[in-house]
Amino acid sequence: FGVLPIPVNTRKFVPPQHPPSPGIIGFAGRADDPRKNINLLFRAIKILSRKIPNIKLLLTGQKTASLQSQVEALDIVDNVSWVGWLKDHELPNFYQCLDVFVFTSSKEGLGISGLEAMAAGVPVISTPCGGPLDYVFDGTTGLLVDFDGNALAEAVYKLVTRRGFRNVLGHNARTMIEEKYNHRDFDGNIASVWK
């Protein structure tokens, strides 16, 4: 069998004209889905808030009572913001304002949000959860971490504080999306496989 990379609209998802503010971490998805393992990300934000007090986690979707209680228990209410469910045309702006994008999933399919973030020049930090292993290459397009809050916090801290390294990974991520996950090649690939 073969693998056909699902394409991303590289004209819609583009890097911002100006670099994002350091320390804005993003997550897009159903945070209340247990497979997303969002409590791992909350724990990492708690650890990071001691080193970077203005660290900010932006999450799509709506907070639930359960998620809010986790945030309150960790005393990171000021570090966590919910932007609501975004419409398709609002997603590019969301990714462009991010410094780092994070997957903490225990199990993930493709993880299209990671591809969209990378198309916007945002490096991705991911757990070894499935789909993202096809495009998050440790030290090249992002960082891979174990299911450990300290390891995740350390990876985020590395990208937030080492701007040159972060920017190289973001550039590499965008380049890889342009080369492997574009619509032009997908059309040719699927036609070839179908034939």
C-alpha positions, 0 to 999 in steps of 0.5 A: 500500500501507499500513502497519499499526503492530504493537501493543505491550501498553501495560499490560504494558510501562509506565514504572517508578515511579522513574527508572532509574539513569543510565548503564544502556544496554540491548540486546535481541536476538541479539547474535551476529547480524552484522546487529546490528553489536554491535561498534559498541555495544562500541566506543561503551561503550569510549569512554564508559567513559573519561567515565563509568567506571560506564557499564553495558551490559546485553544479553539472551542468552548471551555467546559466545566471540567476543563475550567476546573482543571485550569483553576486547580493548576492556577493558570486561569490567566494563562489560558484563553478560549477563542471559540469555534472558529469559522474556516476563514478565521483559522489562518489568522489563528495560526499566524498569531501562534509561536508554537503549536502543540499536540498532546494526543494519546492517539491522533489520526492525520492531525490536519490542524498540525499541517495547517499550523506548519503551512503558517510557518509554525513549528509543531511539538507533538507526542508520538501519537500517530499521524503527526509522526508523518510530518513532525520531524524532531529538530527539523520541522518541530519537536517530539516529546514523551507523555511527560509534562516536564519534557513538553514544557522543556520543548516549548521553552526551547522554542520560545527562548531560542528564536533562531531555532524556532524560526528555522523549524518554522521555515522548514515546516512551511517548506515541507508543506509546500513540497509534500502537502500541496494540492497540485501534487495531490491531484497528480498522486491520486490520479496515478494511484487511481490509474 
